[in-house]
Amino acid sequence: MGDLKTPKSRRSVRLTAVATDALRGHLERQLAEMEQMGSLYQPGGLVFATESGTLINPSNLRNRSFKPLLRRAFGEDGPDICFHDLRHTALPCCSRKAPIPSSFRSF
């Protein structure tokens, strides 16, 4: 993948118990997929990968996963946002539920 742009690019992120449980479940499913694929699986240490372990093509993520999820959540007349817009919408959505910690605002 390559080096990070700056030393500050590497940081720790505190996860909620729900997020941690979701990632553990994802890892269990991923390990089962790896076992099923056998020697065809290309381990690269990726958290989110294709079924064969390779990098996800951004176009595939956008068209096969993200856009259908948007349509399912909002219907055909829903917002036409791109995947990276989510980082700007997460804070306002979360702040409606509970106060946002100052450490989260720095992102």
C-alpha positions as CSV (number, residue, x, y, z in Angstrom):
1,M,0.0,0.0,0.0
2,G,2.7,2.4,0.8
3,D,3.9,4.7,3.5
4,L,1.7,7.3,5.3
5,K,2.0,10.9,4.2
6,T,3.1,12.2,7.6
7,P,3.9,10.8,11.0
8,K,0.7,12.3,12.3
9,S,-1.2,10.2,9.8
10,R,-0.9,7.2,12.1
11,R,-3.3,7.6,15.1
12,S,-5.3,5.5,17.5
13,V,-9.1,5.6,17.4
14,R,-11.2,4.6,20.4
15,L,-14.0,2.3,19.3
16,T,-17.3,1.7,21.0
17,A,-18.3,-1.7,22.2
18,V,-20.7,-2.0,19.3
19,A,-18.0,-1.1,16.8
20,T,-15.6,-3.6,18.4
21,D,-18.2,-6.4,18.3
22,A,-19.0,-5.6,14.7
23,L,-15.3,-5.8,13.7
24,R,-14.9,-9.1,15.6
25,G,-17.9,-10.5,13.8
26,H,-16.5,-9.3,10.5
27,L,-13.1,-10.9,11.3
28,E,-14.9,-14.2,12.0
29,R,-16.7,-14.1,8.7
30,Q,-13.4,-13.1,6.9
31,L,-11.5,-16.0,8.5
32,A,-14.3,-18.4,7.4
33,E,-14.0,-17.0,3.8
34,M,-10.2,-17.4,3.9
35,E,-10.6,-21.0,4.9
36,Q,-13.1,-21.6,2.2
37,M,-11.0,-20.0,-0.5
38,G,-7.9,-22.0,0.6
39,S,-4.8,-21.3,-1.6
40,L,-6.8,-18.8,-3.7
41,Y,-7.1,-16.3,-0.9
42,Q,-4.4,-13.7,-1.0
43,P,-3.8,-12.5,2.5
44,G,-2.8,-8.9,2.7
45,G,-3.7,-8.0,6.3
46,L,-6.7,-5.9,5.0
47,V,-9.7,-5.4,7.2
48,F,-12.0,-4.8,4.2
49,A,-11.0,-6.8,1.2
50,T,-12.6,-8.7,-1.7
51,E,-13.6,-12.4,-1.1
52,S,-10.2,-13.4,-2.4
53,G,-8.3,-11.0,-0.1
54,T,-7.3,-8.3,-2.6
55,L,-8.0,-4.5,-2.5
56,I,-11.6,-3.5,-3.2
57,N,-11.9,-1.6,-6.4
58,P,-13.3,1.9,-5.6
59,S,-15.7,1.8,-8.5
60,N,-17.0,-1.6,-7.4
61,L,-17.5,-0.4,-3.8
62,R,-19.4,2.7,-5.1
63,N,-21.6,1.0,-7.6
64,R,-22.2,-2.5,-6.1
65,S,-22.4,-1.6,-2.4
66,F,-22.6,2.1,-1.6
67,K,-25.2,3.3,-4.1
68,P,-27.6,0.3,-3.5
69,L,-27.3,1.0,0.3
70,L,-28.2,4.6,-0.3
71,R,-31.2,3.6,-2.4
72,R,-32.3,1.1,0.2
73,A,-32.0,3.7,3.0
74,F,-33.5,6.7,1.2
75,G,-35.4,5.4,-1.8
76,E,-34.8,6.4,-5.5
77,D,-35.1,10.1,-4.6
78,G,-32.5,10.0,-1.9
79,P,-29.4,12.1,-1.7
80,D,-26.7,11.6,-4.4
81,I,-23.6,11.7,-2.1
82,C,-20.3,10.1,-2.7
83,F,-18.7,7.7,-0.2
84,H,-16.2,10.3,1.1
85,D,-19.0,12.7,1.9
86,L,-19.8,10.4,4.9
87,R,-16.9,11.8,6.9
88,H,-18.6,15.2,6.8
89,T,-22.1,13.9,7.6
90,A,-21.1,11.6,10.5
91,L,-20.6,14.4,13.0
92,P,-23.9,16.1,12.5
93,C,-25.8,12.8,12.5
94,C,-24.1,11.7,15.7
95,S,-24.5,15.1,17.5
96,R,-28.3,14.7,17.2
97,K,-28.1,11.7,19.5
98,A,-25.5,12.8,22.1
99,P,-22.9,15.4,22.8
100,I,-19.7,14.9,20.8
101,P,-16.5,14.5,22.7
102,S,-13.8,17.1,21.8
103,S,-11.4,14.3,20.7
104,F,-13.9,13.3,18.0
105,R,-14.3,16.9,16.7
106,S,-10.6,17.0,15.8
107,F,-11.2,14.5,13.0
